[in-house]
Amino acid sequence: MADRQEIINLENLAFEMRKKLLDLCVQYEGSVHIGGDLSMTDLLIGLFHHGMNIDPNDIRMPERDRFILSKGHGAVCMYIAMCLRGFFDYDELVKTYGKLDSAFGMHPCRVRLPALECSSGSLGHGLPMAVGMAFAAKAKKQKHRVFCMVGDGESCEGSIWEAAISARSRELGNLIVIIDRNKQMMCSHTEEVTVLDPYADKWRAFGFNVEEIDGHNMEEIIDTLDNLPGSDFDRPTAIVANTIKGKGVDFMERNIGWHAGSLNQTDYEKAINSINKIYGREAK
């Protein structure tokens, strides 16, 4: 059972992260993938601030856990989670995000940002890379885990399922796939275009150890991460995290129009008020 005080601390970080996401969105002149960023927030706080063995002061620590953001358009969410952990300076992120030669591109680039494990953004490619990393670690008898965040819409890509077959065939118990199951794609809800349900059963059919959780319940997230099988387990794990796109901002939740967008000052204030209400905070 997760420590209650730590859960509260992590929930506070998730609140802070949502505010920073909105802050960047209102300052940046272009569109930000804010809907999917908000659906991943609690999961990435749980990972970067509890679940993964990482050290911002030693980004190449050999025994570190690896993280691959397969849904690379959620880069801002990852950047802020890492800022809050001490990897980067948030003010530098806001100042340079999306600009030419910035370390903080709209999609992650390891050339510009060495703390990343790989560049990503072309959907369907992240999980195959994660499988390769996990296989290499197993061959070298290394004990770290490889975590990969996948979007449910992204799992329409055949390369996701090819990678899943390989992961089970090679008994990669050191591979943890986390699926942001917000049931939305860029222009539609998933089940309107491609029927994915019964979704968790598909991962079970591919031989994965499967956990289904509420991706916004921090206690469930932490309990699941704390109780993962050891890296020497004979099956990879898929965590199907049921989430809400735009979580925390009432006019964004489940709204297709907020897959990506920018905020004017009026919408920003409405969004901040919505998040304050959700978390029981007074507006500041």
C-alpha positions, -999 to +999 in steps of 0.1 A: +000+000+000+014+034-010+023+058+017-005+084+021+018+114+025+037+105-006+005+102-025-005+137-014+029+150-024+026+134-059-010+148-063+004+182-054+030+178-081+003+168-106-016+199-097+016+220-102+022+203-135-012+210-149-008+247-141+026+247-158+011+230-189-015+258-191+011+284-184+032+272-214+001+269-236-009+305-231+026+318-236+035+298-267+023+313-299+016+280-316-005+249-308+004+226-279-010+190-276-027+200-244-054+174-244-031+144-244-007+161-221-034+165-195-044+129-198-008+117-192+000+141-163-007+118-133+010+089-150+042+108-157+043+123-123+040+087-108+068+075-131+093+103-129+088+111-092+083+076-078+083+046-101+116+049-121+151+046-109+166+078-124+189+106-113+188+141-128+224+146-117+237+114-135+217+111-167+238+082-179+238+061-147+242+026-161+215+011-138+189+038-146+155+028-159+148+039-194+118+058-206+105+060-242+077+084-251+063+066-281+034+092-284+060+119-290+035+147-295+031+145-257+066+160-253+056+190-232+041+168-205+073+148-203+095+180-203+076+194-174+076+162-154+114+162-159+116+199-149+098+192-117+122+163-110+152+186-115+164+176-150+158+210-166+148+246-158+111+253-164+117+289-173+142+278-200+116+254-213+089+282-216+114+307-231+127+284-258+100+258-265+094+251-302+120+276-314+147+269-339+177+251-323+158+247-290+164+216-268+127+215-263+110+206-296+074+198-303+087+162-305+115+149-283+150+150-299+179+132-281+205+151-302+193+184-286+184+169-252+208+142-241+188+133-210+164+115-234+169+079-244+158+084-280+141+108-304+104+100-310+073+113-326+066+091-356+038+070-341+043+033-337+081+035-335+086+040-298+076+005-286+098-013-312+127+008-299+118+000-263+117-037-271+151-035-286+165-018-255+148-043-232+162-072-252+197-058-252+195-053-214+183-089-209+212-102-231+237-082-210+220-095-178+212-059-167+184-054-142+169-021-151+135-017-166+124-001-199+092+019-196+073+030-228+043+053-230+020+045-259-012+062-270-042+041-275-049+057-309-012+050-318-019+013-312-037+012-345-002+010-360+008-026-369+043-020-356+030-018-321+016-053-322+047-067-341+068-053-312+043-069-287+048-103-303+086-099-301+085-088-265+065-118-253+085-142-275+117-130-259+102-131-224+110-094-217+098-091-182+119-059-180+096-041-204+066-021-190+042-006-216+019+021-203-010+029-225-027+063-222-062+049-229-081+082-233-102+068-262-095+098-285-075+103-316-067+136-334-101+140-351-124+114-335-131+091-306-113+058-311-143+035-312-159+056-339-131+048-364-113+017-351-128-005-325-101-012-299-123-028-272-119-052-256-086-034-254-069-049-223-078-084-236-059-077-268-027-073-247-035-104-227-040-123-260-004-112-269+008-128-237+014-097-216+008-095-179-019-068-178-030-043-152-060-020-157-060+012-137-076+046-134-049+067-149-059+097-127-059+079-094-024+084-079-028+057-053-037+031-080-008+043-102+018+040-073+005+007-061+007-007-096+043+006-101+053-007-066+040-042-074+054-048-109+070-082-114+108-083-112+128-075-143+136-112-146+099-121-150+091-142-181+064-118-196+063-081-203+037-060-186+011-037-201-005-011-178-038+000-194-044+034-179-080+046-184-077+084-187-097+115-199-082+137-226-080+172-212-084+160-176-089+188-151-101+215-176-138+212-179-141+227-214-113+205-227-123+171-213-133+146-240-134+176-265-120+166-299-112+202-305-086+202-278-063+175-292-041+205-298-046+242-294-035+275-279-051+295-251-060+331-250-060+349-217-097+344-211-096+306-218-064+304-197-082+320-167-112+296-171-088+266-173-069+277-142-102+281-123-113+247-134-081+230-122-083+249-089-118+237-084-108+200-092-080+202-066-100+222-041-076+251-043-083+288-041-076+308-073-044+328-070 
